[in-house]
Amino acid sequence: MKSKNQPSMINLKLMVLSFFFLLVLYVILRSNYSSFQPISRSSYPSFLSICNKIPPSLATSLVHYATSNVTPQQDLYEVSKTLSVLERKSPCNFLVLGLGFDSLLWTSLNHGGRTVFLEDNEKWMTMVKKKMPSLEMYLVTYDTKISQADELLNIGKTEECKVVVDPRISKCPLAIKNLPRLVYETEWDVIMVDAPVGSYNRGPGRMNAIYTAGLLAKNREDGETDVFVHDIERKVEDTFSRAFLCDAYITEQVGRLRHFSIPSHHTITNSRTPFCP
Protein backbone atom coordinates (compact mmCIF):
# COMPACT_ATOMS: atom_id res chain seq x y z
CA MET A 1 0.00 0.00 0.00
CA LYS A 2 1.40 3.42 -0.92
CA SER A 3 1.77 5.89 1.85
CA LYS A 4 -0.35 9.03 1.73
CA ASN A 5 2.79 10.98 2.55
CA GLN A 6 4.70 9.68 -0.48
CA PRO A 7 4.49 12.94 -2.54
CA SER A 8 5.73 15.01 0.39
CA MET A 9 8.57 12.57 1.04
CA ILE A 10 9.60 12.75 -2.61
CA ASN A 11 9.54 16.55 -2.48
CA LEU A 12 11.67 16.50 0.68
CA LYS A 13 14.18 14.20 -0.93
CA LEU A 14 14.40 16.43 -4.01
CA MET A 15 14.94 19.48 -1.82
CA VAL A 16 17.72 17.81 0.16
CA LEU A 17 19.37 16.48 -2.99
CA SER A 18 19.18 19.89 -4.68
CA PHE A 19 20.66 21.56 -1.61
CA PHE A 20 23.47 19.02 -1.42
CA PHE A 21 24.24 19.41 -5.12
CA LEU A 22 24.53 23.16 -4.69
CA LEU A 23 26.86 22.66 -1.72
CA VAL A 24 29.07 20.34 -3.73
CA LEU A 25 29.10 22.75 -6.66
CA TYR A 26 30.07 25.57 -4.31
CA VAL A 27 32.96 23.56 -2.82
CA ILE A 28 34.26 22.69 -6.29
CA LEU A 29 34.00 26.25 -7.60
CA ARG A 30 35.62 27.68 -4.49
CA SER A 31 38.57 25.28 -4.61
CA ASN A 32 39.06 25.89 -8.32
CA TYR A 33 38.79 29.67 -7.96
CA SER A 34 41.31 29.81 -5.11
CA SER A 35 43.96 28.09 -7.20
CA PHE A 36 43.01 29.55 -10.60
CA GLN A 37 45.69 31.01 -12.83
CA PRO A 38 45.19 32.23 -16.42
CA ILE A 39 46.12 29.55 -18.97
CA SER A 40 47.23 30.47 -22.44
CA ARG A 41 45.76 28.49 -25.33
CA SER A 42 49.23 27.37 -26.38
CA SER A 43 49.84 25.67 -23.04
CA TYR A 44 47.41 22.79 -23.66
CA PRO A 45 46.75 20.61 -26.73
CA SER A 46 42.96 20.63 -26.48
CA PHE A 47 40.12 21.77 -24.31
CA LEU A 48 40.01 18.31 -22.72
CA SER A 49 43.30 18.88 -20.91
CA ILE A 50 41.76 21.55 -18.65
CA CYS A 51 38.61 19.62 -17.80
CA ASN A 52 38.42 19.13 -14.03
CA LYS A 53 36.92 15.96 -12.59
CA ILE A 54 34.71 15.95 -9.53
CA PRO A 55 36.80 14.72 -6.58
CA PRO A 56 35.97 11.08 -5.71
CA SER A 57 34.61 11.92 -2.25
CA LEU A 58 32.17 14.45 -3.69
CA ALA A 59 31.14 12.13 -6.50
CA THR A 60 30.46 9.32 -4.03
CA SER A 61 28.32 11.63 -1.91
CA LEU A 62 26.29 12.80 -4.89
CA VAL A 63 25.54 9.24 -5.95
CA HIS A 64 24.70 8.22 -2.38
CA TYR A 65 22.18 10.98 -1.72
CA ALA A 66 20.70 10.77 -5.21
CA THR A 67 19.89 7.08 -4.82
CA SER A 68 19.07 6.93 -1.10
CA ASN A 69 15.61 6.97 0.43
CA VAL A 70 16.88 8.53 3.64
CA THR A 71 17.87 12.08 4.42
CA PRO A 72 20.46 13.47 6.90
CA GLN A 73 19.43 13.72 10.55
CA GLN A 74 19.99 17.48 10.62
CA ASP A 75 17.72 19.83 8.75
CA LEU A 76 18.64 22.43 6.13
CA TYR A 77 19.20 25.27 8.60
CA GLU A 78 21.33 23.17 10.95
CA VAL A 79 23.51 21.86 8.13
CA SER A 80 23.86 25.38 6.76
CA LYS A 81 25.23 26.59 10.09
CA THR A 82 27.97 23.97 10.12
CA LEU A 83 28.67 24.72 6.45
CA SER A 84 29.26 28.39 7.28
CA VAL A 85 32.05 27.32 9.65
CA LEU A 86 33.52 24.69 7.33
CA GLU A 87 33.64 27.06 4.37
CA ARG A 88 35.78 29.32 6.54
CA LYS A 89 38.00 26.63 8.04
CA SER A 90 38.20 23.76 5.55
CA PRO A 91 40.33 21.92 4.72
CA CYS A 92 40.61 21.26 8.43
CA ASN A 93 40.54 18.62 11.16
CA PHE A 94 36.90 17.70 11.81
CA LEU A 95 35.95 15.25 14.58
CA VAL A 96 32.42 13.83 14.49
CA LEU A 97 31.02 11.79 17.36
CA GLY A 98 28.54 9.48 15.69
CA LEU A 99 28.01 7.85 12.30
CA GLY A 100 24.81 8.71 10.48
CA PHE A 101 23.07 9.41 7.21
CA ASP A 102 24.93 12.73 7.10
CA SER A 103 28.46 11.30 7.41
CA LEU A 104 29.27 11.52 3.70
CA LEU A 105 27.97 15.06 3.73
CA TRP A 106 30.41 16.15 6.44
CA THR A 107 33.33 14.49 4.67
CA SER A 108 32.42 16.20 1.40
CA LEU A 109 32.01 19.64 2.96
CA ASN A 110 35.48 19.24 4.48
CA HIS A 111 36.98 18.22 1.13
CA GLY A 112 40.75 18.06 1.35
CA GLY A 113 40.72 17.94 5.15
CA ARG A 114 40.55 15.08 7.63
CA THR A 115 37.13 14.04 8.91
CA VAL A 116 37.10 11.36 11.61
CA PHE A 117 34.04 9.56 12.96
CA LEU A 118 33.70 7.85 16.35
CA GLU A 119 30.92 5.28 16.73
CA ASP A 120 30.01 2.99 19.64
CA ASN A 121 27.49 0.74 17.85
CA GLU A 122 29.56 -2.00 16.22
CA LYS A 123 26.75 -3.46 14.08
CA TRP A 124 25.79 -0.04 12.75
CA MET A 125 29.42 0.82 12.08
CA THR A 126 29.94 -2.43 10.14
CA MET A 127 26.91 -1.69 7.99
CA VAL A 128 28.01 1.90 7.31
CA LYS A 129 31.54 0.75 6.50
CA LYS A 130 30.23 -1.58 3.81
CA LYS A 131 28.24 1.22 2.19
CA MET A 132 30.75 4.01 2.76
CA PRO A 133 34.23 2.42 2.90
CA SER A 134 35.99 5.72 2.24
CA LEU A 135 35.01 7.15 5.64
CA GLU A 136 37.60 7.18 8.42
CA MET A 137 35.82 5.65 11.40
CA TYR A 138 36.76 4.13 14.75
CA LEU A 139 34.85 1.98 17.21
CA VAL A 140 34.68 3.41 20.73
CA THR A 141 32.95 2.52 23.99
CA TYR A 142 31.13 4.60 26.60
CA ASP A 143 30.66 3.29 30.14
CA THR A 144 27.90 5.59 31.36
CA LYS A 145 24.09 5.58 31.46
CA ILE A 146 21.76 8.54 31.09
CA SER A 147 20.39 7.71 34.52
CA GLN A 148 23.76 8.86 35.93
CA ALA A 149 23.44 12.34 34.45
CA ASP A 150 22.59 14.21 37.66
CA GLU A 151 25.38 12.50 39.56
CA LEU A 152 27.92 13.23 36.80
CA LEU A 153 26.82 16.86 36.62
CA ASN A 154 27.61 17.27 40.31
CA ILE A 155 30.96 15.51 39.87
CA GLY A 156 31.74 17.93 37.03
CA LYS A 157 31.51 20.83 39.49
CA THR A 158 34.47 19.56 41.54
CA GLU A 159 37.88 21.23 41.27
CA GLU A 160 39.54 18.27 39.54
CA CYS A 161 37.09 18.65 36.65
CA LYS A 162 37.98 22.33 36.18
CA VAL A 163 41.58 21.61 35.23
CA VAL A 164 42.36 21.96 31.52
CA VAL A 165 44.64 19.08 30.58
CA ASP A 166 44.93 16.17 28.15
CA PRO A 167 41.86 14.00 28.85
CA ARG A 168 44.11 10.94 29.21
CA ILE A 169 45.71 12.33 32.36
CA SER A 170 42.70 14.19 33.71
CA LYS A 171 41.52 13.20 37.19
CA CYS A 172 37.94 14.07 36.28
CA PRO A 173 35.68 10.99 35.91
CA LEU A 174 33.92 12.75 33.02
CA ALA A 175 37.04 12.68 30.82
CA ILE A 176 37.08 9.82 28.30
CA LYS A 177 40.49 8.15 28.35
CA ASN A 178 40.04 5.18 25.98
CA LEU A 179 39.56 6.91 22.62
CA PRO A 180 41.95 6.25 19.71
CA ARG A 181 45.31 7.97 20.26
CA LEU A 182 44.84 10.23 17.23
CA VAL A 183 41.87 11.89 18.94
CA TYR A 184 44.11 13.23 21.71
CA GLU A 185 47.09 14.03 19.49
CA THR A 186 45.20 16.04 16.85
CA GLU A 187 44.23 19.68 17.20
CA TRP A 188 40.60 19.68 16.07
CA ASP A 189 39.28 22.74 14.29
CA VAL A 190 35.67 21.56 14.39
CA ILE A 191 33.95 18.99 16.66
CA MET A 192 30.41 17.71 16.20
CA VAL A 193 28.79 15.91 19.15
CA ASP A 194 25.88 13.90 17.76
CA ALA A 195 26.43 10.65 19.68
CA PRO A 196 26.24 8.39 21.60
CA VAL A 197 22.55 7.52 21.96
CA GLY A 198 20.83 9.86 24.35
CA SER A 199 17.13 9.28 23.77
CA TYR A 200 16.40 6.57 26.35
CA ASN A 201 17.56 5.79 29.87
CA ARG A 202 19.53 2.68 28.99
CA GLY A 203 21.63 4.59 26.47
CA PRO A 204 25.11 5.91 27.38
CA GLY A 205 24.10 9.54 27.07
CA ARG A 206 26.41 12.34 25.93
CA MET A 207 27.59 13.58 29.30
CA ASN A 208 31.22 12.42 28.97
CA ALA A 209 31.31 13.11 25.24
CA ILE A 210 30.39 16.76 25.74
CA TYR A 211 32.85 17.26 28.60
CA THR A 212 35.69 15.63 26.66
CA ALA A 213 34.96 17.68 23.54
CA GLY A 214 35.30 20.82 25.63
CA LEU A 215 38.55 19.59 27.16
CA LEU A 216 40.03 18.83 23.72
CA ALA A 217 39.11 22.32 22.54
CA LYS A 218 40.49 24.15 25.58
CA ASN A 219 43.66 22.06 25.71
CA ARG A 220 44.83 22.77 22.13
CA GLU A 221 48.05 24.75 21.80
CA ASP A 222 46.48 27.83 20.23
CA GLY A 223 43.56 29.04 18.15
CA GLU A 224 39.95 28.09 18.70
CA THR A 225 37.69 25.12 18.11
CA ASP A 226 34.12 25.32 16.85
CA VAL A 227 32.05 22.76 18.75
CA PHE A 228 28.52 21.79 17.74
CA VAL A 229 26.10 19.86 19.95
CA HIS A 230 23.00 18.37 18.32
CA ASP A 231 19.69 17.53 20.03
CA ILE A 232 20.02 20.34 22.56
CA GLU A 233 16.25 20.22 23.17
CA ARG A 234 17.06 17.27 25.45
CA LYS A 235 18.01 17.85 29.09
CA VAL A 236 21.47 16.24 29.02
CA GLU A 237 22.62 17.95 25.83
CA ASP A 238 21.32 21.32 27.02
CA THR A 239 22.60 21.15 30.60
CA PHE A 240 26.01 19.58 29.97
CA SER A 241 26.85 21.76 26.96
CA ARG A 242 26.12 24.92 28.95
CA ALA A 243 28.06 23.65 31.96
CA PHE A 244 31.20 22.31 30.24
CA LEU A 245 31.36 24.04 26.85
CA CYS A 246 30.34 27.22 28.67
CA ASP A 247 27.52 29.70 28.15
CA ALA A 248 30.06 32.43 27.42
CA TYR A 249 31.31 30.52 24.37
CA ILE A 250 27.89 30.08 22.75
CA THR A 251 27.79 31.89 19.42
CA GLU A 252 24.45 30.76 18.03
CA GLN A 253 21.67 28.21 18.24
CA VAL A 254 19.84 27.03 15.13
CA GLY A 255 17.01 24.57 15.55
CA ARG A 256 18.34 21.67 17.65
CA LEU A 257 21.98 22.64 17.02
CA ARG A 258 24.04 24.75 19.42
CA HIS A 259 27.33 26.29 18.30
CA PHE A 260 30.23 27.11 20.61
CA SER A 261 33.48 28.87 19.71
CA ILE A 262 36.01 27.74 22.33
CA PRO A 263 39.48 29.35 22.55
CA SER A 264 42.63 27.58 23.65
CA HIS A 265 43.22 28.18 27.35
CA HIS A 266 46.97 27.91 26.76
CA THR A 267 47.00 31.22 24.90
CA ILE A 268 45.10 33.09 27.61
CA THR A 269 47.71 35.04 29.58
CA ASN A 270 45.81 34.94 32.84
CA SER A 271 46.87 31.67 34.47
CA ARG A 272 43.85 31.84 36.77
CA THR A 273 41.35 31.78 33.91
CA PRO A 274 38.34 29.79 35.06
CA PHE A 275 37.19 26.63 33.24
CA CYS A 276 34.18 28.69 32.12
CA PRO A 277 34.53 32.49 31.99
Phi, psi and chi 1 to 4 in degrees:
 res  aa     phi    psi   chi1   chi2   chi3   chi4
   1 MET       -  132.6  179.2 -178.6  -65.6      -
   2 LYS   -78.1  139.6  -67.0 -175.4  177.1 -179.8
   3 SER   -72.8  143.9  171.4      -      -      -
   4 LYS   -67.2  -19.8  -65.5 -179.7 -179.4  179.5
   5 ASN   -91.8    6.8  -65.2  -34.6      -      -
   6 GLN   -58.3  -46.8 -174.4  175.0    7.0      -
   7 PRO   -58.1  -41.7  -25.6   36.3      -      -
   8 SER   -67.8  -35.8   60.6      -      -      -
   9 MET   -65.8  -39.0  -71.2  -60.7  -64.8      -
  10 ILE   -64.3  -42.1  -66.9  175.0      -      -
  11 ASN   -63.6  -39.9  -70.6  -23.5      -      -
  12 LEU   -63.5  -43.4  176.4   60.8      -      -
  13 LYS   -62.8  -41.8  179.5 -179.6  176.8 -178.3
  14 LEU   -63.4  -38.9  -70.9  174.3      -      -
  15 MET   -64.5  -45.5  -70.9  175.7   61.3      -
  16 VAL   -64.2  -43.2  172.4      -      -      -
  17 LEU   -63.7  -41.7  179.9   58.5      -      -
  18 SER   -63.8  -42.9  -61.6      -      -      -
  19 PHE   -62.0  -44.9  172.8   68.4      -      -
  20 PHE   -63.9  -40.9  179.8   72.0      -      -
  21 PHE   -60.7  -41.3  176.1   78.4      -      -
  22 LEU   -65.7  -37.2  -69.7  174.0      -      -
  23 LEU   -63.2  -45.1  -68.3 -178.2      -      -
  24 VAL   -62.8  -44.4  171.1      -      -      -
  25 LEU   -60.1  -40.4 -178.6   62.4      -      -
  26 TYR   -63.1  -45.2  172.2   80.2      -      -
  27 VAL   -59.9  -43.9  171.3      -      -      -
  28 ILE   -64.6  -47.3  -65.2  172.0      -      -
  29 LEU   -64.0  -39.5  -69.8  176.5      -      -
  30 ARG   -64.8  -45.2 -172.9 -172.6   62.8  170.4
  31 SER   -66.1  -37.2   61.1      -      -      -
  32 ASN   -69.3  -40.7  -72.9  -15.9      -      -
  33 TYR   -66.1  -39.1  177.2   78.3      -      -
  34 SER   -66.0  -25.9   62.4      -      -      -
  35 SER  -110.8   12.1   59.8      -      -      -
  36 PHE   -72.7  136.3  175.7   78.7      -      -
  37 GLN  -136.8  140.4  -66.9 -178.2   -8.1      -
  38 PRO   -56.0  136.8  -23.8   34.2      -      -
  39 ILE  -117.8  125.6  -57.5  174.9      -      -
  40 SER   -77.3  150.4   63.5      -      -      -
  41 ARG   -61.0  -28.3 -175.2  172.0  -64.2  -86.4
  42 SER   -75.8  -10.8   60.0      -      -      -
  43 SER   -86.6   -3.7   65.4      -      -      -
  44 TYR  -141.4  147.0   55.5   89.6      -      -
  45 PRO   -73.6  -31.4   25.9  -34.7      -      -
  46 SER  -155.7  169.7   69.6      -      -      -
  47 PHE   -64.9  -19.4   72.3   93.3      -      -
  48 LEU   -66.7  -28.1  -68.9  176.2      -      -
  49 SER   -71.7  -13.1   64.3      -      -      -
  50 ILE  -110.8   12.0   62.6  169.1      -      -
  51 CYS   -77.1  123.2  179.7      -      -      -
  52 ASN   -94.2  133.3  -69.4  -37.3      -      -
  53 LYS   -85.5  153.1  -68.4 -176.9  178.2 -179.6
  54 ILE   -70.0  130.6  -63.7  177.2      -      -
  55 PRO   -54.4  143.7  -25.8   35.0      -      -
  56 PRO   -52.6  -41.4  -27.2   35.7      -      -
  57 SER   -63.9  -37.7   62.5      -      -      -
  58 LEU   -72.5  -39.2  -57.9 -176.3      -      -
  59 ALA   -63.2  -42.8      -      -      -      -
  60 THR   -61.2  -41.6  -59.6      -      -      -
  61 SER   -65.3  -42.3  -63.0      -      -      -
  62 LEU   -59.6  -46.6  -83.2  174.3      -      -
  63 VAL   -63.6  -42.0  172.3      -      -      -
  64 HIS   -60.6  -51.1  170.2   75.8      -      -
  65 TYR   -75.2  -23.1  -70.7  110.3      -      -
  66 ALA   -73.8  -28.1      -      -      -      -
  67 THR  -109.3    1.1   57.4      -      -      -
  68 SER   -94.5  149.0  174.8      -      -      -
  69 ASN   -94.8    3.1  -69.2  -37.3      -      -
  70 VAL  -114.3  156.5  -63.8      -      -      -
  71 THR  -120.7  158.4   54.1      -      -      -
  72 PRO   -56.3  153.1  -26.8   36.4      -      -
  73 GLN   -65.9  -31.6  -71.7   95.6  -35.9      -
  74 GLN   -90.4  147.9  -62.6 -172.3   25.1      -
  75 ASP   -84.7  179.6   65.2   27.1      -      -
  76 LEU   -57.0  -43.6  172.9   63.4      -      -
  77 TYR   -71.4  -37.1  -58.4  102.0      -      -
  78 GLU   -68.4  -44.6  -66.3  165.7   -7.1      -
  79 VAL   -61.8  -39.9  171.2      -      -      -
  80 SER   -62.9  -33.7  -63.4      -      -      -
  81 LYS   -66.0  -46.0  178.0   56.7 -169.1  175.6
  82 THR   -64.8  -38.1  -53.5      -      -      -
  83 LEU   -58.2  -40.2  169.8   63.5      -      -
  84 SER   -62.3  -30.3   68.5      -      -      -
  85 VAL   -79.7  -43.1  171.6      -      -      -
  86 LEU   -66.0  -34.4  -72.0  175.0      -      -
  87 GLU   -69.4  -20.1   67.7 -177.7   -1.8      -
  88 ARG   -87.7  -33.4  172.3  169.0   51.4   87.4
  89 LYS  -104.9  -27.5  -73.2 -165.2  164.9 -175.7
  90 SER   -69.9  150.5   66.6      -      -      -
  91 PRO   -71.3  135.5   27.6  -34.5      -      -
  92 CYS  -148.0 -177.7   65.4      -      -      -
  93 ASN   -94.6  117.5  -67.9  -39.7      -      -
  94 PHE  -124.1  115.4 -174.2    9.6      -      -
  95 LEU  -104.2  125.6  177.9   65.2      -      -
  96 VAL  -120.0  120.3 -176.5      -      -      -
  97 LEU   -89.8  103.7  -80.6   68.6      -      -
  98 GLY   120.1  135.2      -      -      -      -
  99 LEU   -99.7  138.7  -84.1  171.3      -      -
 100 GLY  -156.7 -170.3      -      -      -      -
 101 PHE   -69.8  -11.0  -59.6  124.1      -      -
 102 ASP  -101.7    6.0   47.3   12.8      -      -
 103 SER   -62.5  -44.5  -64.2      -      -      -
 104 LEU   -62.8  -32.9  -85.6  176.5      -      -
 105 LEU   -62.8  -47.3  175.6   64.7      -      -
 106 TRP   -63.6  -40.9  -59.8  135.4      -      -
 107 THR   -62.3  -41.3  -60.4      -      -      -
 108 SER   -68.4  -40.1  -61.1      -      -      -
 109 LEU   -70.7  -18.6  -64.7 -178.8      -      -
 110 ASN  -106.3   38.9 -172.0   31.6      -      -
 111 HIS   -55.5  127.8  175.5   64.2      -      -
 112 GLY    92.6  -12.2      -      -      -      -
 113 GLY  -101.8 -168.2      -      -      -      -
 114 ARG  -114.9  118.9 -174.3  177.6 -169.8 -179.0
 115 THR  -115.9  119.7  -54.6      -      -      -
 116 VAL  -116.6  135.4  173.8      -      -      -
 117 PHE  -115.0  136.1  -61.2   90.3      -      -
 118 LEU  -113.6  127.9  -54.7 -179.2      -      -
 119 GLU  -136.9  137.7  174.5   59.4   44.8      -
 120 ASP  -103.2   -7.6   64.7  -48.9      -      -
 121 ASN   -97.1  104.9 -172.8  -40.5      -      -
 122 GLU   -64.8  -41.1 -173.4  172.2    5.6      -
 123 LYS   -64.0  -43.7  -69.6 -176.7  178.2  179.1
 124 TRP   -64.8  -40.9  171.0 -114.1      -      -
 125 MET   -63.7  -41.2  178.5  173.3  163.6      -
 126 THR   -62.2  -41.1  -60.3      -      -      -
 127 MET   -66.2  -43.1 -174.5  178.2   72.5      -
 128 VAL   -65.3  -38.6  172.5      -      -      -
 129 LYS   -63.8  -34.2 -162.8  167.0 -172.6  176.3
 130 LYS   -68.6  -36.5  -71.6 -179.5  179.7  178.7
 131 LYS   -85.3  -29.7  -65.7 -175.0  176.2 -179.3
 132 MET  -131.9   66.3  -49.7  174.4 -167.9      -
 133 PRO   -64.8  -16.5   24.9  -34.7      -      -
 134 SER   -78.3  -13.9   62.5      -      -      -
 135 LEU   -73.4  143.1  -62.1 -179.4      -      -
 136 GLU   -92.7  110.1 -176.7  177.4   -1.7      -
 137 MET  -134.8  150.7   59.6 -174.8   78.9      -
 138 TYR  -136.8  140.5  -60.4   90.4      -      -
 139 LEU   -83.6  130.8 -176.0   66.1      -      -
 140 VAL  -130.2  168.8  -62.5      -      -      -
 141 THR  -129.5  147.5   57.6      -      -      -
 142 TYR  -123.3  136.3  -58.7   98.1      -      -
 143 ASP  -110.9   29.7   57.3    4.0      -      -
 144 THR  -117.3  169.8   56.4      -      -      -
 145 LYS  -131.1  148.6  -59.9  -67.7 -177.6 -175.2
 146 ILE   -58.1  -30.4  -66.6 -179.8      -      -
 147 SER   -61.9  -15.7   57.3      -      -      -
 148 GLN   -91.5    3.4  -60.9  173.3  -68.7      -
 149 ALA   -57.0  -47.9      -      -      -      -
 150 ASP   -62.9  -41.2  -69.0  -21.0      -      -
 151 GLU   -63.9  -43.6  176.3 -172.9   -5.3      -
 152 LEU   -68.3  -33.0  -70.2  172.5      -      -
 153 LEU   -64.1  -40.7 -174.5   61.9      -      -
 154 ASN   -67.2  -40.1  -71.7  -32.5      -      -
 155 ILE   -61.3  -37.8  -69.5  175.0      -      -
 156 GLY   -65.3  -13.6      -      -      -      -
 157 LYS   -88.0   -6.4  -63.6  176.4 -177.9  177.7
 158 THR   -74.6  159.9   60.4      -      -      -
 159 GLU   -61.8  -35.9  -70.5  -57.5  -44.5      -
 160 GLU   -66.9  -19.4   60.3 -172.3    6.7      -
 161 CYS   -92.1   -0.2  -68.7      -      -      -
 162 LYS  -102.3    6.1  -63.1  177.8 -178.1  178.6
 163 VAL   -92.0  125.0  178.8      -      -      -
 164 VAL   -85.8  113.4  175.5      -      -      -
 165 VAL  -157.4  168.6   68.2      -      -      -
 166 ASP   -56.0  127.8 -173.4  -43.0      -      -
 167 PRO   -53.5  -28.5  -27.0   35.3      -      -
 168 ARG   -66.7  -24.4  -69.5  173.1  -67.5 -175.7
 169 ILE  -114.1    7.5   60.9  174.0      -      -
 170 SER   -69.0  144.5  172.3      -      -      -
 171 LYS   -91.7    1.6  -65.1 -179.1 -179.9  179.6
 172 CYS   -81.9  127.3  179.5      -      -      -
 173 PRO   -61.7  -17.1  -23.8   34.8      -      -
 174 LEU   -77.8  -19.3  -78.8  165.1      -      -
 175 ALA   -75.7  129.2      -      -      -      -
 176 ILE   -84.9  125.0  -56.7  175.2      -      -
 177 LYS  -111.1   -2.1  -59.4  176.6  174.1   62.8
 178 ASN  -112.6   22.9   61.7  -14.4      -      -
 179 LEU   -77.8  163.2  -61.9  175.5      -      -
 180 PRO   -55.2  145.0  -26.7   35.6      -      -
 181 ARG   -55.0  -36.5 -171.3  173.4   66.6  179.0
 182 LEU   -60.9  -28.1   70.1   92.5      -      -
 183 VAL   -62.4  -40.6  174.4      -      -      -
 184 TYR   -81.1  -26.7  -54.2  107.4      -      -
 185 GLU   -96.2    2.1  -63.1  179.0   -7.9      -
 186 THR  -108.6  137.9  -57.4      -      -      -
 187 GLU   -88.5  110.5  -68.7 -159.1  -16.8      -
 188 TRP   -86.4  129.6  -59.0  102.8      -      -
 189 ASP   -83.5  -33.4  -57.2  -64.5      -      -
 190 VAL  -138.4  137.1 -176.3      -      -      -
 191 ILE  -129.5  131.6  -59.9  176.1      -      -
 192 MET  -115.3  119.4  174.3   73.2   70.6      -
 193 VAL  -101.1  102.7 -179.4      -      -      -
 194 ASP  -132.9   26.0 -153.8   -0.6      -      -
 195 ALA  -167.3  164.6      -      -      -      -
 196 PRO   -78.7 -169.1   31.1  -37.3      -      -
 197 VAL   -58.3  133.2  172.0      -      -      -
 198 GLY  -136.0   21.3      -      -      -      -
 199 SER  -102.7   -1.7   56.4      -      -      -
 200 TYR  -149.7  155.9   57.9   89.5      -      -
 201 ASN   -62.6  -25.8  -74.4  -26.0      -      -
 202 ARG   -82.4   -9.9  -72.1  180.0  -62.2  173.1
 203 GLY   -73.6  160.8      -      -      -      -
 204 PRO   -64.9  -31.7  -14.0   26.6      -      -
 205 GLY    76.8  166.2      -      -      -      -
 206 ARG  -106.9   19.9  -60.4  176.3 -175.2  172.7
 207 MET   -59.3  -56.9  -61.0   81.8   68.2      -
 208 ASN   -68.7  -34.1  -66.5   30.6      -      -
 209 ALA   -63.1  -42.8      -      -      -      -
 210 ILE   -67.7  -45.2  -68.8  172.0      -      -
 211 TYR   -60.2  -45.9  176.2   85.6      -      -
 212 THR   -66.4  -37.2  -57.4      -      -      -
 213 ALA   -60.4  -41.6      -      -      -      -
 214 GLY   -65.5  -38.5      -      -      -      -
 215 LEU   -66.7  -41.4 -151.5   54.5      -      -
 216 LEU   -61.6  -40.0  -70.3  170.8      -      -
 217 ALA   -68.3  -45.9      -      -      -      -
 218 LYS   -72.6  -24.9  -66.1  170.0 -175.9  175.1
 219 ASN   -90.2   -2.0 -167.5   52.7      -      -
 220 ARG   -65.8  159.0   63.9  179.0  -66.2  161.8
 221 GLU   -64.7  -43.5  -74.0  -60.5  -41.0      -
 222 ASP  -158.0  178.9   53.4   36.6      -      -
 223 GLY    77.6 -162.3      -      -      -      -
 224 GLU  -138.1  158.3   63.7  179.3   22.1      -
 225 THR  -120.4  131.2  -57.1      -      -      -
 226 ASP   -88.6  119.8  -70.9  -85.6      -      -
 227 VAL  -115.3  129.1 -179.6      -      -      -
 228 PHE  -113.0  137.2  -65.6   92.5      -      -
 229 VAL  -122.1  122.9  178.4      -      -      -
 230 HIS   -96.1  157.1 -163.6 -134.1      -      -
 231 ASP    68.7   39.4  -59.4  -47.7      -      -
 232 ILE   -75.0   -0.1   50.0   85.7      -      -
 233 GLU   -73.4  -12.8   79.0  -77.8    2.2      -
 234 ARG   -88.3  152.4  -60.2 -165.4  -59.9 -133.5
 235 LYS   -59.8  -48.5 -179.5 -179.7  177.9 -179.5
 236 VAL   -62.8  -49.4  165.7      -      -      -
 237 GLU   -61.4  -39.9  -77.1   78.1   -2.5      -
 238 ASP   -69.1  -52.2  176.5   43.6      -      -
 239 THR   -66.7  -47.7  -55.0      -      -      -
 240 PHE   -72.2  -33.8  -83.9   73.9      -      -
 241 SER   -67.9  -39.5   66.5      -      -      -
 242 ARG   -67.6  -37.2  -72.0 -175.8  178.6  -81.9
 243 ALA   -75.3  -38.9      -      -      -      -
 244 PHE  -114.0  -18.7  -57.6  115.6      -      -
 245 LEU   -97.0  -15.7  -57.9 -176.7      -      -
 246 CYS    84.4  127.4  -49.9      -      -      -
 247 ASP   -55.3  -38.1  -85.6  -33.3      -      -
 248 ALA   -65.4  -20.1      -      -      -      -
 249 TYR   -97.4    1.1  -64.4  144.1      -      -
 250 ILE   -69.6  128.9  -64.2  176.0      -      -
 251 THR  -105.6  -32.2   63.3      -      -      -
 252 GLU  -169.2  156.5 -168.7  175.8   -2.0      -
 253 GLN  -132.6  125.4 -177.4  172.3  -48.3      -
 254 VAL  -125.3  116.2  178.2      -      -      -
 255 GLY    59.0 -122.3      -      -      -      -
 256 ARG   -98.2   13.7  -62.3  177.6  -62.7  152.3
 257 LEU  -113.2  126.0 -173.5   71.8      -      -
 258 ARG  -111.7  135.1 -175.6  172.5  -69.6  158.7
 259 HIS  -113.2  127.6  175.4 -150.3      -      -
 260 PHE  -118.2  142.7  -62.2   79.8      -      -
 261 SER  -116.9  105.5 -177.8      -      -      -
 262 ILE  -108.9  119.4  -56.9  177.6      -      -
 263 PRO   -81.4  157.1   31.2  -35.3      -      -
 264 SER   -65.7  132.6  164.3      -      -      -
 265 HIS   -81.0   -8.9  -81.3 -148.7      -      -
 266 HIS   -77.6  -20.4  -68.9  -63.5      -      -
 267 THR   -96.8   -2.6   56.9      -      -      -
 268 ILE   -84.1  120.9  -60.2  175.4      -      -
 269 THR   -66.3  -28.2   55.1      -      -      -
 270 ASN   -77.9  109.7 -175.1   -3.6      -      -
 271 SER   -67.9  -13.1   59.9      -      -      -
 272 ARG  -101.5   20.9  -54.6 -176.3   71.8  176.6
 273 THR   -59.5  127.6  -61.1      -      -      -
 274 PRO   -69.6  160.2   27.3  -35.9      -      -
 275 PHE   -55.8  -41.6 -171.8   80.1      -      -
 276 CYS  -123.4  125.1  -79.3      -      -      -
 277 PRO   -70.0      -   24.9  -33.0      -      -
